[in-house]
Amino acid sequence: MRGNLDVILEDAPAAVRRAMIDDAPNLAPGSAHVMGRFWSAVRERKSNPSMPGAEAYRSAAASESTFRCLLRALAAYAPHVCTAPAREVSDEWYALRSKSSPRVILTAKTAVGANWPVSWQGMKPALDAAPIKSSTRKRYFDSIDRCATLVAEGLASETHGFVAACELSEAFLFHSEEERRVMPVTAANYIEGLIALGARGGVAEDSLNAMRLILCDLRNQAALAEKNKQERLSGLMEKGGYAHVADRIGELRSRAQDLPAHSAARRRCMQQSVVCAVILNKPPRKADLVSWRFGDQIIRDLDGTWRAEWEQEKTGAKTETGAIWPEICDILDEWILDGRPDRLIHVRYQELVGKNWLTFAEDEPYRNLPTELTHAAIGVPSHDLRTLAADYMRRHDPAHAADVIATHLGHGTRKAGEAYRADCIGATAQALWQSSRDIIAAQSTRKPSGKRKR
């Protein structure tokens, strides 16, 4: 048996060969042969033995089970080998598995309104000519696109009215694909866009008023959800607020370092930590966050400083992070290295330019991914961290916080930040009243004087 292993593993490094020979009775079936083929491929291609390229894995394993056997053998007998390039091959095998539905969105651009029902397309010129802001018009178009998708799936009627609004509301809130469900406030915004189209396109007012009843109900549900959000935030603050989020980021990074570079579990841990970290620096909306691409919206300078600049989907306005905090730059470097040595950071970044920052591929992930990642990491959806940031600013300087919050969160109008502004006014009034009370108390407190003699 030993002689056979010497032949099978003749191209393997001496330390790896010796480790497998010493453990010959415990070798998993097929592990010696796949390791032999792997190291032969490494030698033939003159790959770096400490981090062989993806082609060596493809050459050694003709099936997914054999590929997984190879990874287990490398972890056991060659733990010094960086298996990060195997991630590419692992993704290829995952892609071949049967899936119910792909969880990516199409990035191909189509003409505005091209996928709408014919009756809606006839109303579009009137909305095009409406005297409204271009950002509002774009928001309406995006909302109508969402409604049109459900109509095309047969989940709602295209005729403006109470029935269509009910069907759209039901489909948005309780879609059979869980990742496509939205919150009541989002469903209300989508239906509001369809109402705006009908109002400009000549739909009867009675039909529009019927749709507005559903819109009002959704807004009421959103108000109740806001109360639940405050309860979640209170729980997060009791755990330590930002300090708790930072601790969880550290725990996830430590867990990722203990996992093989090629593993899906490692990438998921790092996904959670990097998304939480970026949101701590400046909290983008989830739809914007999933669209970033290396070298476009998120950029790494030669000195290692990361920065992001993007156009907000909701408002159409541009915003930026400026130079991202150094601690978060380190996490971003660790994220893109994906288990590779630090010295390869510049090469790795250039490899990823033009690709999505969360998938390392051309595909853009589904919109709800940031919420899933933050909820798994810290127990709250990503949008709650926007409110948490506003709360910190309000407590620090309530008199000036409203405008700072509007800029930090990327609000397009004063109305968008109305709730935050009201909180800041209340906090400022409270601080002024407390200051006034302190002054009055100080003035009314006098040192006791001796009794005057008569």
Secondary structure, 3 states (H helix, E strand, C coil): CHHHHHHHCCCCCHHHHHHHHHCHHHCCCCHHHHHHHHHHHHHHCCCCCCCCCHHHHHHHCCCHHHHHHHHHHHHHHCCCCCCCCHHHHHHHHHHHCCCCCCCEECCCCCCCCCCCCHHHHHHHHHHHCCCCCHHHHHHHHHHHHHHHHHHHCCCCCCCCCHHHHHHHHHHHHCCCCHHHCCCHHHHHHHHHHHHHHHHHHCCCHHHHHHHHHHHHHHHHHHHHHHHHHHHHHHHHHHHCCHHHHHHHHHHHHHHHHCCCCCCHHHHHHHHHHHHHHHHHHCCCCHHHHCCCEECCCEEECCCCCEEEEEECCCCCCEEEEEECCHHHHHHHHHHHHCCCCHHHHHHHHHHHCCCECCCCCCCEECCCHHHHHHHHHHCCCHHHHHHHHHHHHHHHCHHHHHHHHHHHHCCCCCHHHHHHHHHHHHHHHHHHHHHHHHHHHHHHCCCCCCCCCC
